[in-house]
Amino acid sequence: MTQTAEPEIGKSLAEGKFTDEMLEKMRALIGTELRTAGSVNNEYATRLAILRFAEGIGDDNPLWTDEAYAAGTAHGELIAPPSFIFACLGSVQVGWPGLGGFHAETNMEFHHPIRVGDKITARVVFDGFDGPIDASKFAGRRIKDYLRQEYRNQNDELVATFICSRMRFERTEMQAKRESRKIELPHPWTDAELARVDADVLAESPRGAEKRYWDDVQVGDDLGIITKGPIGLTDEIAFVASGAAPIPRLAAHGVALRRYKKHPKWAFRDPNTHALEPVYSVHYNDYAASLQGAQMAYDVGIQRTCWQIHHLTNWMGDDGFLKSLHDQYRSHVYLSDVVRLGGKVTEKLVDGDGDHVVKVETWATNQREQSVMPGSAVIRLPYRAEAAAK
């Protein structure tokens, strides 16, 4: 009997092309519920899982890290930051054979806080795609796909919904445009500049128990700034260790090799170390990032959203509730970059649910003054008449 040769794991990422056959196959998958077992990192919001995640995004708000503090709040116990859903299942991807991908946009809705001990289960559905879209300065022709991720707790309550949109592209076209996006990397920081960055990072603090009443907020109010960076390799390792990535879970040695033999497009052999690396290593491996058309390793899309949520929960205090948010990811945030996140109030109203909410515009910029994540959010705040009635 003739044996079929096993597919080879190459020294580069797969280089697929858009074809009519590919597009038809992907259209046929619309509405499919995707398997998630290989990507689940946490099922339970244990104290340590919440702590590990919070530290992995650089957020030491005592509401999620200090049991004694949390017991004295209206919640009565630890809760997780809204972004903790990513530590349960960051995302799953639907397969576009051989195409590269960047997370392009996030839309999220939150319905219930996650409390210590909750069991979170995710369901992921492929909702379709747009395109192919014409070539741009950033990449060649591209597809924008949509995955709907629903997270429920042990009571079958919908905790959050995450619509994840990714751009899919032909890696050869992205690589060809890399020179047109070239910048000086790593960024050449001076000692004085780094001292100012460190001071800005240490200046952030959560509002905490001091209620921010809806009555007192005004349109145009500034939300302040939090600072992340310079982004380093340990920041990316901490994010992986927090459980928020990757897709599927990272593994080592024989466990990883058996997966890669079964799915050779999941990995490549690094020509410098000769080690097998997953596609996800674009976030900590410069060679892998170059194969995606980037100059060096770069951050994770949902990592940026976690920073935005950190900023918003710092501002709103223990008694606020983040109802929804929207983000667009623009430009790479490379290792050595600094990102500053801010926002302002654009509207205050009583919404259709009867909640007293503020709408905010949010932004994130790097040291090159590039907008790397414009967005928006809706936040429910306590109001004085409600507080007086209690």
N, C-alpha and C positions, 0 to 999 in steps of 0.2 A: 504494500500500500504506500502510495506517495504521500509524504507528509507536507502539509502547507507550512511554508516558512513563516515564522513569527514576524510581525511588523517591527521594523527597527525604530529605536528611539534615537533621534538625530541630535545634532549639535545646534539646532535652531528650532524656533517655534514653527508650528505648521503654517503653511502659506496657501490658504484657500482662495478661491475666486467666486464672485457672484455668478451664478448660472440660473437659467430658468428652472432647471430641475431642482436646484436647492430651494428656490423661492416657493415652488409648488409644494415641496415636502414640508417646509416650515408653515405654510398656510394650513396644511392638513393637521398640524399640531395645535392650532389655536383652540383654546378651551381645555387643553390637557392639564391634569393635575400632576405635578412633578414629584418624583421621589425625593424625600428629604432625609432619610435615615443616615446617610453618609456625611451630612453636613451639620447635624445637631451637635452643639457643644455643651449646652446646659439644658436640662429639663426643669430643674428646680431652682428657684431664686433663694438659694441658701445665703446665710450671712457672708460666708467666705466667697461665694460666687459673685455676690454684689460688690463686696470689697475689692476683689481682684479686677472686676470690670471697671469700677470707678477709678482705681489707681491706674489702670491701663489707658485711660483717656485723660488722666491728669486732673481729676475732679475729686477733691477731698471734702465735699459738702458733708457735714456731720449727719444730715438727714438720712444718708445712705451708708455712713461709715462708723457711726458712734451709737451703740445701742442705748446707752443711758440718755443721750441727748434726744434721740428719736422717741423714746418713751414719754418724754415730756411735751411732745408736740400733739397737735390735733389728730395725727395719724396713730399715735399710741405705740408705735413700733417702727422698726426700720422699713423703709420702702426703697425701691430701686429707682435710679434715674430713668426717665422715659426711654432713653436709648438702650436700656438693658435688653430689649427684645433682640438686638443684634448679637448679644452674647448667647442667646438661645439658638438662633439661626440667623447668621448674617445675611445670607442670600443663597439662592441656587441659580444656576444658569441653564438656559435651554441651549442645546447644541447647534451652533452655526459652524459646520465643519471647516476647520482651518482658518477661520476669520479671527482677527484681533477684536478686542473690546475694551471700551472705557465706560465707566458709570457716568451717565450724562445728567440725570435728573432724579430727584426724590420727592415724592408726595406722601405725607404721613398724616394719619388721624389717630388720636388717642382717646380712649373711652373710660378706662379704669386704671388706677395706679397698680403697680406690681408690688405686692407685699412679701416680706420675708416668708418663705415656705410655699409660695404659690408654685404650681406646676404649669409651665407654659408650653403649649403645643402649636406648631406652625403648619399652615396649609398654604401651598404655593401653586398658582395657576398661571399658565401662559396666556396672556390676553391679546397677543398679536403683535404687529409691527407696522411701521411706516417705511416707505421707500422701495427701492434704493433712491436716496437723495443725492442730488448732484454734488460734484467735487467742491471742496472748500480749500482755503489756505492751510487749514489744519490737517486735512486728510483728503483722500480721494472719495469715490462714491461710498455711501454708508447707509446702514439700516438703523432705525431706532426701534428697539423692541420693548415690551412692557410685561413685567411679571408682577402679579398681585399676591402679596404675602399677608395672610391673616393670622393673627396670634390670639389664642384663647387660653383662659385659665382653667383650673380644675372644675370650676362651676359652669363651664361652657360659655362664659361671658367673653365677648369680643373685647380684648384689651387694646389692640392696635391694628391698623392696616398700613401696609407699606407698599406703595407702587414704585417699583424699581425700573428705571428706564436706562438702557445701555445703548451706546453707539457701537455698531459692528462695522468693521472695515477690512480691506485687504491689506495685510501687513506690508507688502512690497510697496504699495502706494504711500503708506504712512512713513515708511523708512525713507522714501525718495524725497519727502518734504521736510525731513528732520533738519537739514541745514538752514532752511528758511526760518526756523524757530530758535536758532542757536543763541544762547546767552552764556555769560560767564558763570561756570559752576566748577567746584563748590563756590558759594557766594563769598567774596573776599571781605569778611567782617574785620573791623578793627577792634582792639581791646576796649576802647571807649564805647563803641556801638554795642558790643556784647554786654558790657556792664549796664547800659540803659535797658537792653532787652530783658536781662535778668531782673532788674528792678521792676519793670512792667509786669513780668510774670508773677512776681511775689506780691504785687499790689492788689491782685484780684481777691475778692472775698464774697461769699454768698450773703444775701440779705438776711436769711435765716428766719428767726422768730418774729422779727419786726414786720408786722403786716404791711403789705403795700395795698392800700385801699384803692379800688376802682375810682371812687369819688375824687381822689387827690391827683390822679394821673391826668395830664393834659396832652392834647395832640401836639406833636413836635418835641415831646420829652425825649432826651437822649438816654439810651440804655447803658452807656458806658462801654468800656473796651476790656476784653481779655486777650491775652497774648499767648501764642503757642510757638515754641521754637527756641533756637534753631532746631529744626526737625532732624533727629538723628536716628541711627540704626536701632538704638535701644527703644526709642519711641515706637518703632514699628514692631519690634519684638514684644514689647509690653502690650501692644494692641492685639497681636496674635495670642499671647498668653492669657489675655482677658477673656478669650472665647469668642471674640467678635468676628473672627475670620479663621480660615478661608473657606473656599468652595472647591472641592470638599476639604475635610480636615487634613491638616498636615500630618505626615507620619514619617518614620525613619526606617532605614535599613531594609530588612526583608519585607516588612509590612508595606513600605512604600514601593519597593521594587516589584512586588507581585501586582500591585495596583497599576503601576506604569506598564508592565508587560501586557496587562489586560487592556489598558487604555493608553497606548503609546503617544497619543496627542496631548496627554496631560503633562508631559515632562520633556525635558531636553537635557543633553549632557554638556555641562559647563566646560568649555575648552581650557579654562585656567586651572580649575580644581579637579576636573574629570568626574565630579560628582553629578548625580542626577538631581535636577532641580524642577519643581513644579512651575506651571505657568504663573502661579501667584507670586513667585519670587521677584517679579518686576518691582515689588515694593521694598525689596532689600538687596537686590542683585543688579548691579549696573549693566552687566552683559545682557541679562534678560530684558531689562528696560530698553536697551538699545534696539533689541529685536522688535519691540513694540513701537519704535519710532521716537522714543524719548531719549533724552541725553544721559540721564542717570536714574537711579531708583527714585520712586515718588510715592506719595501717600495714598491712602485708600479713600474712595469717595465717602463711604459711610463714616469713616473716621472724622472727616470734616464736619459731617452732620452731628456727630457726637460732640464736637467742640462747640457747634452752634447751640445745641441743647444745653450744654454746660453754661454757656453765656446766658441763655434765657432763664434757666432755673436759678442761677445766681441772682438775676434781677427781680424775679417775681416773688421770691421768698417761699417759706414752707407752705403757706396756705394758697398759693397760686396753683393753677393746673394748665399745662400745655395741651391745647385742644387739637392743633394742627400745625403743620409747617410745610414749606416748599423750598427746595434748593435746586440750583443749577450749578453744575461743576464746570468751571472754566479754567483753562490752563493747568499745567501740572504744578503741584506743590512738591518741589524736589527736596531731598535731603539737603540740609544746610539753609533752607528757607525759613523765614519767620512769617507767621500769619497772625494778623490782628482782626478780631471779630467784634462788630458793633451793630447798632441799630437805633431806630427811633420809632416813636408811636405815630401812626398815621390816622387812626380812627378809634373812637370808643363808642360802644353801643350795647344794647341788650339784644342778644341774638335770638334766633328762632327757637332755641331750647330754653329761653328765659334766663340765660347766663349773662352776667355783666362781664363783657370781654373788651380787650383792646386788640387792635390789629397793629402789627409792627412790620416795618421794613427792616431786613437784616442784610448785612454784607460781611465779606471777608476779603482782605487785601494782603498782598505780600509786600516785601521790602522794595520791590520794583514798582509799587503802586498799581499793580495789576489786580483787577477784580477776579478773584478765584472762586467765589461762591455767593452770588446774589441770591436773596431769598425773601421769605415772608413767614409770618407766624400769627396764630390767634391764641391768646392767653386769657383764661378765666381768672378773675381776681375777686377777693372778698369785697363786700361793700358795707357801708356803715349801718344801714337800716337792717341788713341781715344780721350783722354782729350784735346790734342792740336787742334784736328779738330773741337771741339765744340765752 
